[in-house]
Structures are given as structure tokens and as C-alpha cells.
Amino acid sequence: MKKIIIVGLLFMSSASAFATTDIFTALDVNEDNLLSAQEASIDTTLTAIFTDLDNNNDGFVSKQEFSVLQKH
């Protein structure tokens, strides 16, 4: 159920910065302020775009990198 809620929130067209931060926090299981590929694997779409979000190619997606999802 948690996965469905997170995925639904992640791709809502009216996502705000606050909602994006909440989604990031929910996905960041180990609370290190970075999303790993394993944490992103909760959703196939997020997995597919993970490398595109990882702008600095460090293998993680930061809150700043993740925030591009709120832009339309």
C-alpha cells in the first residue's frame, strides 16, 4: 500500500516543492538525504529515470536532483 501511495504522489501533475520533498523523504529509507538505486527500485518508472536524475553521476539522487520532478 505504501508503494502505491508514494508512486501516486510522485507522478501527480500538481506536485509542489513540499510534496516532492515529502516523497523524497519517504523514499529515503536510510535517511542519508540521498536516494540509492535500491531505494528508487520501489517504482519501475523511477528506476528507469534514475540515471537521468543523477546529474553528477555519483550513483545517488540528491534532493536537489530529485526536485526536477516538480517542474513541468
mmJSON file of the N, C-alpha and C atoms, coordinates in Angstrom:
{"data_MODEL":{"atom_site":{
"group_PDB":["ATOM","ATOM","ATOM","ATOM","ATOM","ATOM","ATOM","ATOM","ATOM","ATOM","ATOM","ATOM","ATOM","ATOM","ATOM","ATOM","ATOM","ATOM","ATOM","ATOM","ATOM","ATOM","ATOM","ATOM","ATOM","ATOM","ATOM","ATOM","ATOM","ATOM","ATOM","ATOM","ATOM","ATOM","ATOM","ATOM","ATOM","ATOM","ATOM","ATOM","ATOM","ATOM","ATOM","ATOM","ATOM","ATOM","ATOM","ATOM","ATOM","ATOM","ATOM","ATOM","ATOM","ATOM","ATOM","ATOM","ATOM","ATOM","ATOM","ATOM","ATOM","ATOM","ATOM","ATOM","ATOM","ATOM","ATOM","ATOM","ATOM","ATOM","ATOM","ATOM","ATOM","ATOM","ATOM","ATOM","ATOM","ATOM","ATOM","ATOM","ATOM","ATOM","ATOM","ATOM","ATOM","ATOM","ATOM","ATOM","ATOM","ATOM","ATOM","ATOM","ATOM","ATOM","ATOM","ATOM","ATOM","ATOM","ATOM","ATOM","ATOM","ATOM","ATOM","ATOM","ATOM","ATOM","ATOM","ATOM","ATOM","ATOM","ATOM","ATOM","ATOM","ATOM","ATOM","ATOM","ATOM","ATOM","ATOM","ATOM","ATOM","ATOM","ATOM","ATOM","ATOM","ATOM","ATOM","ATOM","ATOM","ATOM","ATOM","ATOM","ATOM","ATOM","ATOM","ATOM","ATOM","ATOM","ATOM","ATOM","ATOM","ATOM","ATOM","ATOM","ATOM","ATOM","ATOM","ATOM","ATOM","ATOM","ATOM","ATOM","ATOM","ATOM","ATOM","ATOM","ATOM","ATOM","ATOM","ATOM","ATOM","ATOM","ATOM","ATOM","ATOM","ATOM","ATOM","ATOM","ATOM","ATOM","ATOM","ATOM","ATOM","ATOM","ATOM","ATOM","ATOM","ATOM","ATOM","ATOM","ATOM","ATOM","ATOM","ATOM","ATOM","ATOM","ATOM","ATOM","ATOM","ATOM","ATOM","ATOM","ATOM","ATOM","ATOM","ATOM","ATOM","ATOM","ATOM","ATOM","ATOM","ATOM","ATOM","ATOM","ATOM","ATOM","ATOM","ATOM","ATOM","ATOM","ATOM","ATOM","ATOM","ATOM","ATOM","ATOM"],
"id":[1,2,3,4,5,6,7,8,9,10,11,12,13,14,15,16,17,18,19,20,21,22,23,24,25,26,27,28,29,30,31,32,33,34,35,36,37,38,39,40,41,42,43,44,45,46,47,48,49,50,51,52,53,54,55,56,57,58,59,60,61,62,63,64,65,66,67,68,69,70,71,72,73,74,75,76,77,78,79,80,81,82,83,84,85,86,87,88,89,90,91,92,93,94,95,96,97,98,99,100,101,102,103,104,105,106,107,108,109,110,111,112,113,114,115,116,117,118,119,120,121,122,123,124,125,126,127,128,129,130,131,132,133,134,135,136,137,138,139,140,141,142,143,144,145,146,147,148,149,150,151,152,153,154,155,156,157,158,159,160,161,162,163,164,165,166,167,168,169,170,171,172,173,174,175,176,177,178,179,180,181,182,183,184,185,186,187,188,189,190,191,192,193,194,195,196,197,198,199,200,201,202,203,204,205,206,207,208,209,210,211,212,213,214,215,216],
"type_symbol":["N","C","C","N","C","C","N","C","C","N","C","C","N","C","C","N","C","C","N","C","C","N","C","C","N","C","C","N","C","C","N","C","C","N","C","C","N","C","C","N","C","C","N","C","C","N","C","C","N","C","C","N","C","C","N","C","C","N","C","C","N","C","C","N","C","C","N","C","C","N","C","C","N","C","C","N","C","C","N","C","C","N","C","C","N","C","C","N","C","C","N","C","C","N","C","C","N","C","C","N","C","C","N","C","C","N","C","C","N","C","C","N","C","C","N","C","C","N","C","C","N","C","C","N","C","C","N","C","C","N","C","C","N","C","C","N","C","C","N","C","C","N","C","C","N","C","C","N","C","C","N","C","C","N","C","C","N","C","C","N","C","C","N","C","C","N","C","C","N","C","C","N","C","C","N","C","C","N","C","C","N","C","C","N","C","C","N","C","C","N","C","C","N","C","C","N","C","C","N","C","C","N","C","C","N","C","C","N","C","C","N","C","C","N","C","C"],
"label_atom_id":["N","CA","C","N","CA","C","N","CA","C","N","CA","C","N","CA","C","N","CA","C","N","CA","C","N","CA","C","N","CA","C","N","CA","C","N","CA","C","N","CA","C","N","CA","C","N","CA","C","N","CA","C","N","CA","C","N","CA","C","N","CA","C","N","CA","C","N","CA","C","N","CA","C","N","CA","C","N","CA","C","N","CA","C","N","CA","C","N","CA","C","N","CA","C","N","CA","C","N","CA","C","N","CA","C","N","CA","C","N","CA","C","N","CA","C","N","CA","C","N","CA","C","N","CA","C","N","CA","C","N","CA","C","N","CA","C","N","CA","C","N","CA","C","N","CA","C","N","CA","C","N","CA","C","N","CA","C","N","CA","C","N","CA","C","N","CA","C","N","CA","C","N","CA","C","N","CA","C","N","CA","C","N","CA","C","N","CA","C","N","CA","C","N","CA","C","N","CA","C","N","CA","C","N","CA","C","N","CA","C","N","CA","C","N","CA","C","N","CA","C","N","CA","C","N","CA","C","N","CA","C","N","CA","C","N","CA","C","N","CA","C","N","CA","C","N","CA","C","N","CA","C"],
"label_alt_id":[null,null,null,null,null,null,null,null,null,null,null,null,null,null,null,null,null,null,null,null,null,null,null,null,null,null,null,null,null,null,null,null,null,null,null,null,null,null,null,null,null,null,null,null,null,null,null,null,null,null,null,null,null,null,null,null,null,null,null,null,null,null,null,null,null,null,null,null,null,null,null,null,null,null,null,null,null,null,null,null,null,null,null,null,null,null,null,null,null,null,null,null,null,null,null,null,null,null,null,null,null,null,null,null,null,null,null,null,null,null,null,null,null,null,null,null,null,null,null,null,null,null,null,null,null,null,null,null,null,null,null,null,null,null,null,null,null,null,null,null,null,null,null,null,null,null,null,null,null,null,null,null,null,null,null,null,null,null,null,null,null,null,null,null,null,null,null,null,null,null,null,null,null,null,null,null,null,null,null,null,null,null,null,null,null,null,null,null,null,null,null,null,null,null,null,null,null,null,null,null,null,null,null,null,null,null,null,null,null,null,null,null,null,null,null,null],
"label_comp_id":["MET","MET","MET","LYS","LYS","LYS","LYS","LYS","LYS","ILE","ILE","ILE","ILE","ILE","ILE","ILE","ILE","ILE","VAL","VAL","VAL","GLY","GLY","GLY","LEU","LEU","LEU","LEU","LEU","LEU","PHE","PHE","PHE","MET","MET","MET","SER","SER","SER","SER","SER","SER","ALA","ALA","ALA","SER","SER","SER","ALA","ALA","ALA","PHE","PHE","PHE","ALA","ALA","ALA","THR","THR","THR","THR","THR","THR","ASP","ASP","ASP","ILE","ILE","ILE","PHE","PHE","PHE","THR","THR","THR","ALA","ALA","ALA","LEU","LEU","LEU","ASP","ASP","ASP","VAL","VAL","VAL","ASN","ASN","ASN","GLU","GLU","GLU","ASP","ASP","ASP","ASN","ASN","ASN","LEU","LEU","LEU","LEU","LEU","LEU","SER","SER","SER","ALA","ALA","ALA","GLN","GLN","GLN","GLU","GLU","GLU","ALA","ALA","ALA","SER","SER","SER","ILE","ILE","ILE","ASP","ASP","ASP","THR","THR","THR","THR","THR","THR","LEU","LEU","LEU","THR","THR","THR","ALA","ALA","ALA","ILE","ILE","ILE","PHE","PHE","PHE","THR","THR","THR","ASP","ASP","ASP","LEU","LEU","LEU","ASP","ASP","ASP","ASN","ASN","ASN","ASN","ASN","ASN","ASN","ASN","ASN","ASP","ASP","ASP","GLY","GLY","GLY","PHE","PHE","PHE","VAL","VAL","VAL","SER","SER","SER","LYS","LYS","LYS","GLN","GLN","GLN","GLU","GLU","GLU","PHE","PHE","PHE","SER","SER","SER","VAL","VAL","VAL","LEU","LEU","LEU","GLN","GLN","GLN","LYS","LYS","LYS","HIS","HIS","HIS"],
"label_asym_id":["A","A","A","A","A","A","A","A","A","A","A","A","A","A","A","A","A","A","A","A","A","A","A","A","A","A","A","A","A","A","A","A","A","A","A","A","A","A","A","A","A","A","A","A","A","A","A","A","A","A","A","A","A","A","A","A","A","A","A","A","A","A","A","A","A","A","A","A","A","A","A","A","A","A","A","A","A","A","A","A","A","A","A","A","A","A","A","A","A","A","A","A","A","A","A","A","A","A","A","A","A","A","A","A","A","A","A","A","A","A","A","A","A","A","A","A","A","A","A","A","A","A","A","A","A","A","A","A","A","A","A","A","A","A","A","A","A","A","A","A","A","A","A","A","A","A","A","A","A","A","A","A","A","A","A","A","A","A","A","A","A","A","A","A","A","A","A","A","A","A","A","A","A","A","A","A","A","A","A","A","A","A","A","A","A","A","A","A","A","A","A","A","A","A","A","A","A","A","A","A","A","A","A","A","A","A","A","A","A","A","A","A","A","A","A","A"],
"label_entity_id":["1","1","1","1","1","1","1","1","1","1","1","1","1","1","1","1","1","1","1","1","1","1","1","1","1","1","1","1","1","1","1","1","1","1","1","1","1","1","1","1","1","1","1","1","1","1","1","1","1","1","1","1","1","1","1","1","1","1","1","1","1","1","1","1","1","1","1","1","1","1","1","1","1","1","1","1","1","1","1","1","1","1","1","1","1","1","1","1","1","1","1","1","1","1","1","1","1","1","1","1","1","1","1","1","1","1","1","1","1","1","1","1","1","1","1","1","1","1","1","1","1","1","1","1","1","1","1","1","1","1","1","1","1","1","1","1","1","1","1","1","1","1","1","1","1","1","1","1","1","1","1","1","1","1","1","1","1","1","1","1","1","1","1","1","1","1","1","1","1","1","1","1","1","1","1","1","1","1","1","1","1","1","1","1","1","1","1","1","1","1","1","1","1","1","1","1","1","1","1","1","1","1","1","1","1","1","1","1","1","1","1","1","1","1","1","1"],
"label_seq_id":[1,1,1,2,2,2,3,3,3,4,4,4,5,5,5,6,6,6,7,7,7,8,8,8,9,9,9,10,10,10,11,11,11,12,12,12,13,13,13,14,14,14,15,15,15,16,16,16,17,17,17,18,18,18,19,19,19,20,20,20,21,21,21,22,22,22,23,23,23,24,24,24,25,25,25,26,26,26,27,27,27,28,28,28,29,29,29,30,30,30,31,31,31,32,32,32,33,33,33,34,34,34,35,35,35,36,36,36,37,37,37,38,38,38,39,39,39,40,40,40,41,41,41,42,42,42,43,43,43,44,44,44,45,45,45,46,46,46,47,47,47,48,48,48,49,49,49,50,50,50,51,51,51,52,52,52,53,53,53,54,54,54,55,55,55,56,56,56,57,57,57,58,58,58,59,59,59,60,60,60,61,61,61,62,62,62,63,63,63,64,64,64,65,65,65,66,66,66,67,67,67,68,68,68,69,69,69,70,70,70,71,71,71,72,72,72],
"pdbx_PDB_ins_code":[null,null,null,null,null,null,null,null,null,null,null,null,null,null,null,null,null,null,null,null,null,null,null,null,null,null,null,null,null,null,null,null,null,null,null,null,null,null,null,null,null,null,null,null,null,null,null,null,null,null,null,null,null,null,null,null,null,null,null,null,null,null,null,null,null,null,null,null,null,null,null,null,null,null,null,null,null,null,null,null,null,null,null,null,null,null,null,null,null,null,null,null,null,null,null,null,null,null,null,null,null,null,null,null,null,null,null,null,null,null,null,null,null,null,null,null,null,null,null,null,null,null,null,null,null,null,null,null,null,null,null,null,null,null,null,null,null,null,null,null,null,null,null,null,null,null,null,null,null,null,null,null,null,null,null,null,null,null,null,null,null,null,null,null,null,null,null,null,null,null,null,null,null,null,null,null,null,null,null,null,null,null,null,null,null,null,null,null,null,null,null,null,null,null,null,null,null,null,null,null,null,null,null,null,null,null,null,null,null,null,null,null,null,null,null,null],
"Cartn_x":[0.82,0.0,0.862,1.944,2.841,3.428,3.791,4.361,3.371,2.127,1.109,0.929,0.901,0.734,1.912,3.113,4.311,4.345,4.086,4.106,3.039,1.868,0.8,1.178,1.773,2.202,3.334,4.229,5.399,5.019,3.979,3.646,2.379,1.944,0.804,1.215,0.361,0.703,0.778,0.163,0.164,1.137,2.215,3.186,3.844,3.938,4.609,5.973,6.769,8.09,7.939,6.927,6.706,6.377,5.491,5.112,6.302,7.107,8.287,9.255,9.433,10.3,9.747,8.441,7.826,8.027,7.889,8.084,9.535,10.447,11.873,12.147,11.614,11.817,11.255,10.103,9.508,10.344,10.942,11.772,13.138,13.631,14.97,14.934,14.898,14.712,15.801,17.05,18.142,18.432,17.623,17.677,19.054,19.724,21.026,20.936,19.702,19.442,19.899,20.001,20.326,19.469,19.043,18.348,19.33,19.402,20.221,19.35,19.978,19.226,18.306,18.762,17.934,16.693,16.845,15.692,14.738,15.281,14.461,13.75,14.211,13.642,12.21,11.672,10.28,9.328,9.793,8.945,9.726,9.139,9.847,10.138,9.233,9.475,10.627,10.649,11.741,13.059,13.027,14.228,14.714,13.775,14.128,14.754,14.353,14.886,15.969,16.348,17.312,18.611,19.181,20.457,20.299,19.107,18.855,18.772,18.221,18.123,19.484,20.349,21.671,22.627,22.468,23.236,24.742,25.206,26.647,27.24,26.414,26.858,27.584,27.09,27.708,26.997,25.965,25.238,24.103,23.86,22.791,22.033,20.785,19.988,19.763,20.226,20.057,18.674,18.313,17.039,16.988,18.092,18.141,17.925,18.583,18.414,16.97,16.409,15.047,14.01,14.337,13.377,12.982,13.733,13.356,12.026,11.604,10.329,9.144,9.329,8.224,8.052,9.046,8.971,8.22,7.422,6.616,7.127],
"Cartn_y":[-1.194,0.0,1.256,1.25,2.41,2.711,1.65,1.838,2.533,2.124,2.715,4.19,4.525,5.922,6.757,6.28,7.02,7.217,6.172,6.271,7.24,7.164,8.087,9.522,9.77,11.125,11.593,10.695,11.039,11.587,11.061,11.432,12.267,12.855,13.759,15.02,15.476,16.633,17.921,17.974,19.2,19.136,18.372,18.236,19.571,19.874,21.1,20.746,21.761,21.518,20.767,21.116,20.445,18.98,18.693,17.311,16.521,17.123,16.45,16.099,17.026,16.767,15.633,15.604,14.514,13.172,13.139,11.901,11.459,12.4,12.085,11.479,12.112,11.64,10.235,9.967,8.638,7.583,7.949,7.009,6.798,7.79,7.752,6.918,5.62,4.683,4.816,4.976,5.048,6.469,7.413,8.806,9.455,9.19,9.801,10.997,11.418,12.546,12.291,11.035,10.604,9.393,9.294,8.091,7.205,5.971,4.99,4.325,3.588,2.847,1.835,1.263,0.296,0.97,2.159,2.877,3.294,3.643,4.049,2.871,1.668,0.487,0.197,1.0,0.859,1.062,1.753,2.071,1.883,1.216,0.949,2.227,3.202,4.454,5.218,5.279,5.953,5.245,3.937,3.169,3.518,3.64,3.927,5.308,6.28,7.637,7.963,6.987,7.222,7.837,7.274,7.791,9.186,9.479,10.829,11.846,11.432,12.331,12.548,11.552,11.606,12.444,13.753,14.669,14.598,14.361,14.334,12.93,11.966,10.582,9.964,10.27,9.688,8.419,8.005,6.795,7.036,8.29,8.661,9.852,10.019,11.175,12.006,13.245,14.159,14.799,15.504,16.227,17.239,17.905,18.894,18.227,17.125,16.406,15.89,15.41,14.881,15.958,17.185,18.279,18.619,18.157,18.421,17.767,16.785,16.118,17.033,18.089,19.003,20.004,20.132,21.082,20.46,21.247,20.727,21.252],
"Cartn_z":[0.0,0.0,0.0,0.811,0.877,-0.494,-1.239,-2.569,-3.489,-3.437,-4.295,-3.984,-2.72,-2.311,-2.773,-2.569,-2.967,-4.476,-5.221,-6.677,-7.159,-6.572,-6.942,-6.675,-5.528,-5.187,-6.088,-6.412,-7.216,-8.577,-9.155,-10.513,-10.643,-9.551,-9.629,-10.383,-11.26,-12.08,-11.287,-10.12,-9.333,-8.165,-8.303,-7.213,-6.907,-5.642,-5.207,-4.647,-4.339,-3.741,-2.428,-1.642,-0.362,-0.581,-1.53,-1.809,-2.327,-3.183,-3.714,-2.593,-1.65,-0.503,0.348,0.562,1.323,0.642,-0.67,-1.418,-1.31,-1.481,-1.351,0.022,1.061,2.434,2.62,2.054,2.161,1.444,0.322,-0.427,0.215,0.93,1.543,2.821,2.652,3.763,4.823,4.421,5.391,5.876,5.434,5.892,5.751,4.616,4.373,3.422,3.128,2.224,0.795,0.434,-0.919,-1.253,-2.499,-2.941,-3.683,-3.257,-3.969,-5.026,-5.926,-6.939,-6.262,-5.161,-4.429,-3.855,-3.281,-2.742,-3.868,-5.018,-6.159,-6.796,-6.533,-7.174,-6.74,-5.846,-5.427,-6.596,-7.639,-8.781,-10.072,-11.052,-12.306,-13.088,-13.038,-13.751,-13.115,-11.795,-11.097,-11.364,-11.408,-11.737,-13.142,-14.075,-15.47,-15.636,-14.818,-14.96,-13.937,-13.129,-12.058,-12.575,-13.613,-14.125,-14.724,-15.268,-15.786,-14.65,-13.521,-12.368,-11.702,-11.769,-11.134,-11.99,-11.917,-12.769,-12.574,-11.361,-11.118,-11.21,-11.591,-11.814,-10.622,-9.415,-8.227,-7.752,-8.476,-8.115,-7.145,-6.812,-5.885,-6.453,-6.016,-6.391,-5.131,-5.178,-4.044,-4.091,-3.02,-3.009,-4.145,-4.382,-5.459,-6.817,-7.053,-8.317,-8.456,-7.363,-7.356,-7.604,-7.22,-7.318,-8.763,-9.747,-11.137,-11.493,-10.728,-10.981,-10.74,-9.969,-9.708,-10.838,-11.706,-12.816,-13.976,-14.646,-15.754,-17.058],
"occupancy":[1.0,1.0,1.0,1.0,1.0,1.0,1.0,1.0,1.0,1.0,1.0,1.0,1.0,1.0,1.0,1.0,1.0,1.0,1.0,1.0,1.0,1.0,1.0,1.0,1.0,1.0,1.0,1.0,1.0,1.0,1.0,1.0,1.0,1.0,1.0,1.0,1.0,1.0,1.0,1.0,1.0,1.0,1.0,1.0,1.0,1.0,1.0,1.0,1.0,1.0,1.0,1.0,1.0,1.0,1.0,1.0,1.0,1.0,1.0,1.0,1.0,1.0,1.0,1.0,1.0,1.0,1.0,1.0,1.0,1.0,1.0,1.0,1.0,1.0,1.0,1.0,1.0,1.0,1.0,1.0,1.0,1.0,1.0,1.0,1.0,1.0,1.0,1.0,1.0,1.0,1.0,1.0,1.0,1.0,1.0,1.0,1.0,1.0,1.0,1.0,1.0,1.0,1.0,1.0,1.0,1.0,1.0,1.0,1.0,1.0,1.0,1.0,1.0,1.0,1.0,1.0,1.0,1.0,1.0,1.0,1.0,1.0,1.0,1.0,1.0,1.0,1.0,1.0,1.0,1.0,1.0,1.0,1.0,1.0,1.0,1.0,1.0,1.0,1.0,1.0,1.0,1.0,1.0,1.0,1.0,1.0,1.0,1.0,1.0,1.0,1.0,1.0,1.0,1.0,1.0,1.0,1.0,1.0,1.0,1.0,1.0,1.0,1.0,1.0,1.0,1.0,1.0,1.0,1.0,1.0,1.0,1.0,1.0,1.0,1.0,1.0,1.0,1.0,1.0,1.0,1.0,1.0,1.0,1.0,1.0,1.0,1.0,1.0,1.0,1.0,1.0,1.0,1.0,1.0,1.0,1.0,1.0,1.0,1.0,1.0,1.0,1.0,1.0,1.0,1.0,1.0,1.0,1.0,1.0,1.0,1.0,1.0,1.0,1.0,1.0,1.0],
"B_iso_or_equiv":[0.0,0.0,0.0,0.0,0.0,0.0,0.0,0.0,0.0,0.0,0.0,0.0,0.0,0.0,0.0,0.0,0.0,0.0,0.0,0.0,0.0,0.0,0.0,0.0,0.0,0.0,0.0,0.0,0.0,0.0,0.0,0.0,0.0,0.0,0.0,0.0,0.0,0.0,0.0,0.0,0.0,0.0,0.0,0.0,0.0,0.0,0.0,0.0,0.0,0.0,0.0,0.0,0.0,0.0,0.0,0.0,0.0,0.0,0.0,0.0,0.0,0.0,0.0,0.0,0.0,0.0,0.0,0.0,0.0,0.0,0.0,0.0,0.0,0.0,0.0,0.0,0.0,0.0,0.0,0.0,0.0,0.0,0.0,0.0,0.0,0.0,0.0,0.0,0.0,0.0,0.0,0.0,0.0,0.0,0.0,0.0,0.0,0.0,0.0,0.0,0.0,0.0,0.0,0.0,0.0,0.0,0.0,0.0,0.0,0.0,0.0,0.0,0.0,0.0,0.0,0.0,0.0,0.0,0.0,0.0,0.0,0.0,0.0,0.0,0.0,0.0,0.0,0.0,0.0,0.0,0.0,0.0,0.0,0.0,0.0,0.0,0.0,0.0,0.0,0.0,0.0,0.0,0.0,0.0,0.0,0.0,0.0,0.0,0.0,0.0,0.0,0.0,0.0,0.0,0.0,0.0,0.0,0.0,0.0,0.0,0.0,0.0,0.0,0.0,0.0,0.0,0.0,0.0,0.0,0.0,0.0,0.0,0.0,0.0,0.0,0.0,0.0,0.0,0.0,0.0,0.0,0.0,0.0,0.0,0.0,0.0,0.0,0.0,0.0,0.0,0.0,0.0,0.0,0.0,0.0,0.0,0.0,0.0,0.0,0.0,0.0,0.0,0.0,0.0,0.0,0.0,0.0,0.0,0.0,0.0,0.0,0.0,0.0,0.0,0.0,0.0],
"pdbx_formal_charge":[null,null,null,null,null,null,null,null,null,null,null,null,null,null,null,null,null,null,null,null,null,null,null,null,null,null,null,null,null,null,null,null,null,null,null,null,null,null,null,null,null,null,null,null,null,null,null,null,null,null,null,null,null,null,null,null,null,null,null,null,null,null,null,null,null,null,null,null,null,null,null,null,null,null,null,null,null,null,null,null,null,null,null,null,null,null,null,null,null,null,null,null,null,null,null,null,null,null,null,null,null,null,null,null,null,null,null,null,null,null,null,null,null,null,null,null,null,null,null,null,null,null,null,null,null,null,null,null,null,null,null,null,null,null,null,null,null,null,null,null,null,null,null,null,null,null,null,null,null,null,null,null,null,null,null,null,null,null,null,null,null,null,null,null,null,null,null,null,null,null,null,null,null,null,null,null,null,null,null,null,null,null,null,null,null,null,null,null,null,null,null,null,null,null,null,null,null,null,null,null,null,null,null,null,null,null,null,null,null,null,null,null,null,null,null,null],
"auth_seq_id":[1,1,1,2,2,2,3,3,3,4,4,4,5,5,5,6,6,6,7,7,7,8,8,8,9,9,9,10,10,10,11,11,11,12,12,12,13,13,13,14,14,14,15,15,15,16,16,16,17,17,17,18,18,18,19,19,19,20,20,20,21,21,21,22,22,22,23,23,23,24,24,24,25,25,25,26,26,26,27,27,27,28,28,28,29,29,29,30,30,30,31,31,31,32,32,32,33,33,33,34,34,34,35,35,35,36,36,36,37,37,37,38,38,38,39,39,39,40,40,40,41,41,41,42,42,42,43,43,43,44,44,44,45,45,45,46,46,46,47,47,47,48,48,48,49,49,49,50,50,50,51,51,51,52,52,52,53,53,53,54,54,54,55,55,55,56,56,56,57,57,57,58,58,58,59,59,59,60,60,60,61,61,61,62,62,62,63,63,63,64,64,64,65,65,65,66,66,66,67,67,67,68,68,68,69,69,69,70,70,70,71,71,71,72,72,72],
"auth_comp_id":["MET","MET","MET","LYS","LYS","LYS","LYS","LYS","LYS","ILE","ILE","ILE","ILE","ILE","ILE","ILE","ILE","ILE","VAL","VAL","VAL","GLY","GLY","GLY","LEU","LEU","LEU","LEU","LEU","LEU","PHE","PHE","PHE","MET","MET","MET","SER","SER","SER","SER","SER","SER","ALA","ALA","ALA","SER","SER","SER","ALA","ALA","ALA","PHE","PHE","PHE","ALA","ALA","ALA","THR","THR","THR","THR","THR","THR","ASP","ASP","ASP","ILE","ILE","ILE","PHE","PHE","PHE","THR","THR","THR","ALA","ALA","ALA","LEU","LEU","LEU","ASP","ASP","ASP","VAL","VAL","VAL","ASN","ASN","ASN","GLU","GLU","GLU","ASP","ASP","ASP","ASN","ASN","ASN","LEU","LEU","LEU","LEU","LEU","LEU","SER","SER","SER","ALA","ALA","ALA","GLN","GLN","GLN","GLU","GLU","GLU","ALA","ALA","ALA","SER","SER","SER","ILE","ILE","ILE","ASP","ASP","ASP","THR","THR","THR","THR","THR","THR","LEU","LEU","LEU","THR","THR","THR","ALA","ALA","ALA","ILE","ILE","ILE","PHE","PHE","PHE","THR","THR","THR","ASP","ASP","ASP","LEU","LEU","LEU","ASP","ASP","ASP","ASN","ASN","ASN","ASN","ASN","ASN","ASN","ASN","ASN","ASP","ASP","ASP","GLY","GLY","GLY","PHE","PHE","PHE","VAL","VAL","VAL","SER","SER","SER","LYS","LYS","LYS","GLN","GLN","GLN","GLU","GLU","GLU","PHE","PHE","PHE","SER","SER","SER","VAL","VAL","VAL","LEU","LEU","LEU","GLN","GLN","GLN","LYS","LYS","LYS","HIS","HIS","HIS"],
"auth_asym_id":["A","A","A","A","A","A","A","A","A","A","A","A","A","A","A","A","A","A","A","A","A","A","A","A","A","A","A","A","A","A","A","A","A","A","A","A","A","A","A","A","A","A","A","A","A","A","A","A","A","A","A","A","A","A","A","A","A","A","A","A","A","A","A","A","A","A","A","A","A","A","A","A","A","A","A","A","A","A","A","A","A","A","A","A","A","A","A","A","A","A","A","A","A","A","A","A","A","A","A","A","A","A","A","A","A","A","A","A","A","A","A","A","A","A","A","A","A","A","A","A","A","A","A","A","A","A","A","A","A","A","A","A","A","A","A","A","A","A","A","A","A","A","A","A","A","A","A","A","A","A","A","A","A","A","A","A","A","A","A","A","A","A","A","A","A","A","A","A","A","A","A","A","A","A","A","A","A","A","A","A","A","A","A","A","A","A","A","A","A","A","A","A","A","A","A","A","A","A","A","A","A","A","A","A","A","A","A","A","A","A","A","A","A","A","A","A"],
"auth_atom_id":["N","CA","C","N","CA","C","N","CA","C","N","CA","C","N","CA","C","N","CA","C","N","CA","C","N","CA","C","N","CA","C","N","CA","C","N","CA","C","N","CA","C","N","CA","C","N","CA","C","N","CA","C","N","CA","C","N","CA","C","N","CA","C","N","CA","C","N","CA","C","N","CA","C","N","CA","C","N","CA","C","N","CA","C","N","CA","C","N","CA","C","N","CA","C","N","CA","C","N","CA","C","N","CA","C","N","CA","C","N","CA","C","N","CA","C","N","CA","C","N","CA","C","N","CA","C","N","CA","C","N","CA","C","N","CA","C","N","CA","C","N","CA","C","N","CA","C","N","CA","C","N","CA","C","N","CA","C","N","CA","C","N","CA","C","N","CA","C","N","CA","C","N","CA","C","N","CA","C","N","CA","C","N","CA","C","N","CA","C","N","CA","C","N","CA","C","N","CA","C","N","CA","C","N","CA","C","N","CA","C","N","CA","C","N","CA","C","N","CA","C","N","CA","C","N","CA","C","N","CA","C","N","CA","C","N","CA","C","N","CA","C","N","CA","C","N","CA","C","N","CA","C"],
"pdbx_PDB_model_num":[1,1,1,1,1,1,1,1,1,1,1,1,1,1,1,1,1,1,1,1,1,1,1,1,1,1,1,1,1,1,1,1,1,1,1,1,1,1,1,1,1,1,1,1,1,1,1,1,1,1,1,1,1,1,1,1,1,1,1,1,1,1,1,1,1,1,1,1,1,1,1,1,1,1,1,1,1,1,1,1,1,1,1,1,1,1,1,1,1,1,1,1,1,1,1,1,1,1,1,1,1,1,1,1,1,1,1,1,1,1,1,1,1,1,1,1,1,1,1,1,1,1,1,1,1,1,1,1,1,1,1,1,1,1,1,1,1,1,1,1,1,1,1,1,1,1,1,1,1,1,1,1,1,1,1,1,1,1,1,1,1,1,1,1,1,1,1,1,1,1,1,1,1,1,1,1,1,1,1,1,1,1,1,1,1,1,1,1,1,1,1,1,1,1,1,1,1,1,1,1,1,1,1,1,1,1,1,1,1,1,1,1,1,1,1,1]
}}}
